[in-house]
């Protein structure tokens, strides 16, 4: 007879106990995910998305962008998307005292890092999490393939709306903007 033991579930409170050693710690469904500093090109693409969204937000006053900001959906779902965008309405209601987003941002953006573990985190795990939590759009950028997959909320779930390539222009009816997808 074999015994089964409950899985050790991590919480947001546990993150405060971890050393600040340069790693990125996230929790999805109670599972601790640890990553190291990403590739230079990964960070460049994150900066491109952030600067386009932030410039548009400042020009219109309709929202705010953040690079690497914490998003806490629950004690067992605490993540750090590469870039998030919130409408001003959501910004006023979702930012807590510590500066974290407590709920679904309008847009979440992940830039893929190499490796199966990163793919598993950003594609099925975060897509499912963002979908069930109410994120309106989720963009997955792959700088190696020079593509951006745009998932949009349809019938309550995030579904792949389009895949863009280097020569395409990224537009969003949610943001009413058209920054060039820079790789």
C-alpha positions in Angstrom: 0.0 0.0 0.0 1.5 3.4 -1.0 0.8 6.6 0.9 0.1 9.8 -0.9 1.1 13.1 0.7 -0.4 16.5 0.1 1.6 18.7 -2.2 3.4 21.6 -0.5 1.4 24.6 -1.6 3.3 28.0 -1.6 1.5 31.2 -0.8 2.3 34.9 -1.2 3.3 35.1 2.4 6.0 32.5 1.7 7.6 34.7 -0.9 8.4 37.3 1.7 10.6 34.7 3.5 12.7 34.0 0.4 16.1 35.6 0.0 16.4 38.4 -2.6 19.1 36.7 -4.6 18.3 38.0 -8.1 15.9 35.2 -8.9 12.3 35.8 -9.9 9.8 33.9 -7.8 6.2 33.3 -8.9 3.4 31.1 -7.7 0.8 29.5 -9.9 -1.8 27.2 -8.3 0.5 27.0 -5.2 3.5 25.8 -7.3 6.7 27.8 -6.8 8.4 28.8 -10.1 11.9 30.2 -10.0 13.7 31.8 -12.9 17.0 33.6 -13.3 17.7 36.9 -15.0 16.6 36.7 -18.7 18.6 37.1 -21.9 19.5 40.6 -22.9 17.2 40.4 -26.0 14.3 39.3 -23.8 14.7 42.5 -21.7 15.1 44.6 -24.8 11.7 43.4 -26.1 10.1 44.0 -22.7 11.4 47.5 -22.8 10.0 48.0 -26.3 6.5 46.9 -25.3 6.7 49.0 -22.1 7.9 52.2 -23.8 5.2 52.0 -26.5 2.4 51.4 -24.0 3.7 54.0 -21.6 4.1 56.7 -24.3 0.6 56.0 -25.5 -0.8 56.0 -21.9 0.9 59.4 -21.1 -0.4 60.9 -24.4 -4.0 59.8 -23.8 -4.2 59.6 -20.0 -6.2 56.4 -20.4 -4.0 54.0 -18.5 -0.6 53.0 -17.1 2.0 50.5 -18.1 4.4 48.7 -15.8 7.4 46.5 -16.4 7.9 43.5 -14.1 5.1 44.6 -11.7 3.7 42.0 -9.3 0.1 40.7 -10.0 -1.5 39.0 -7.1 -4.7 37.1 -7.9 -4.8 35.1 -4.7 -2.5 33.7 -2.0 -1.7 30.8 -4.4 -1.5 32.8 -7.6 1.2 35.6 -7.4 3.0 36.3 -10.7 5.3 38.9 -12.3 4.4 39.4 -15.9 7.1 41.1 -18.1 4.7 44.0 -18.8 1.2 44.9 -17.8 -1.2 47.6 -18.8 -4.1 48.8 -16.7 -6.8 51.3 -17.6 -7.0 54.2 -15.2 -10.1 52.8 -13.7 -8.4 49.5 -12.9 -5.3 51.3 -11.8 -7.2 53.3 -9.2 -9.0 50.2 -7.8 -6.4 47.4 -8.1 -3.1 48.9 -6.9 -2.5 48.0 -3.2 -0.3 49.9 -0.6 2.7 47.8 -1.6 2.3 48.8 -5.3 1.1 45.4 -6.5 -1.8 44.8 -8.8 -4.5 42.9 -6.8 -6.6 41.5 -9.7 -6.7 41.2 -13.4 -4.8 43.8 -15.5 -6.3 44.7 -18.8 -3.2 43.4 -20.7 -0.5 41.0 -19.7 2.6 40.5 -21.8 5.1 37.7 -21.5 8.3 37.5 -23.6 9.4 33.9 -23.9 12.7 32.8 -22.6 14.3 29.6 -24.0 13.7 26.2 -22.5 10.8 23.9 -21.9 10.2 25.1 -18.4 9.8 28.7 -19.5 7.4 27.6 -22.3 5.3 25.6 -19.8 5.1 28.6 -17.5 4.2 31.2 -20.1 2.0 29.2 -22.5 -0.3 26.8 -20.7 0.1 27.8 -17.1 -0.1 31.6 -17.4 -2.5 31.5 -20.2 -4.9 29.4 -18.1 -4.3 31.6 -15.0 -4.9 34.9 -16.9 -7.9 33.4 -18.7 -9.6 32.3 -15.5 -8.8 35.5 -13.6 -10.3 37.9 -16.2 -7.3 39.4 -18.1 -8.7 40.9 -21.2 -5.7 40.4 -23.5 -2.5 38.3 -23.2 0.4 38.8 -25.6 3.1 36.2 -25.9 6.2 37.5 -27.7 8.8 35.1 -29.1 11.9 37.1 -30.0 13.6 34.1 -31.5 10.8 33.4 -34.0 9.9 37.1 -34.2 6.2 36.5 -33.5 3.6 37.8 -31.1 0.5 35.7 -30.3 -2.4 37.8 -29.2 -5.0 36.2 -27.0 -8.3 38.0 -26.5 -11.2 37.4 -24.2 -14.0 35.6 -26.1 -17.0 33.9 -24.4 -15.2 34.3 -21.0 -11.9 32.7 -22.0 -8.7 34.0 -23.6 -8.5 32.6 -27.1 -5.8 33.0 -29.8 -7.0 35.9 -32.0 -4.0 36.3 -34.2 -0.3 35.7 -34.7 1.8 38.6 -35.8 5.2 38.6 -37.5 8.0 41.2 -37.7 6.5 43.0 -40.6 3.0 43.2 -39.0 1.6 46.0 -36.9 0.2 45.1 -33.5 -3.2 46.7 -32.8 -5.6 46.3 -30.0 -9.3 47.3 -30.0 -8.9 47.4 -26.2 -6.2 50.0 -26.3 -6.9 51.8 -29.5 -3.2 51.9 -30.3 -1.0 50.5 -33.0 2.6 50.3 -31.8 5.0 48.5 -34.2 6.0 45.1 -32.9 9.8 45.6 -32.4 12.1 42.7 -32.3 
